Amino acid sequence: YSNDTKDLPYTALPMLMAASEGNITRLVALIENSSDNVILIRTGCSLLISLTVGNSSRIDSHLDRNRMLSETNCIEVACSLLAARKRHTDDGDTVESVLRVLLNLACSEYNIPRICMANGVELIVSAMESFENHSGVQYAGAKTVHNMAIDNAEVANKCRTLGIEELISHAMARFTAYKALQHWGDMSLNVVRRFATIKI
């Protein structure tokens, strides 16, 4: 991690050590314990994503990473951070980092019920409302909605009730040059329209 983290404070060392050891449980605990430090939140989220997405030499490829995550309170920590950071409307970067963790957690259908139980859908929509001028929050929120709502009428209905279609449409109109947002915005809108069973 030396090249990517040379400017990090010394207090990030425990997170770097946990990541180097592939210790997801400890990393999540450290993120939870750093909820008032945006640098450590972003660092922890970045390290967590690097450990749990794609190929990582730090974790045995034969292990089920989703199982490892499910044994932690990572979902609850991420949702708690979203709720806590909501009032810091000048710090969309930290919220984007947390949303990207949920985005990846929502790739597994087994995590979606826990995200819902932690008010994840409401918190994602609220983040998109509060940080409407932050393109990264809009992108991460839209993609997380896609991952959660696909083939899931309950989530799609909740998203529709909370006004997600209007939020995503406005974000796409505001950030026309952000190709990833345009793509995942379209994908998310299509999923909600396909699987929602209620009309607004």
Secondary structure, 3 states (H helix, E strand, C coil): CCCCCCCCCHHHHHHHHHHHCCCHHHHHHHHHCCCCCHHHHHHHHHHHHHHHCCCCCCCCCCCCHHHHHHCCCHHHHHHHHHHHHCCCCCCHHHHHHHHHHHHHHCCCCCCHHHHHHCCHHHHHHHHHHHCCCCHHHHHHHHHHHHHHHCCCHHHHHHHHHCCHHHHHHHHHHHCCCCHHHHHHHHHHHHHHHHHCCCCC
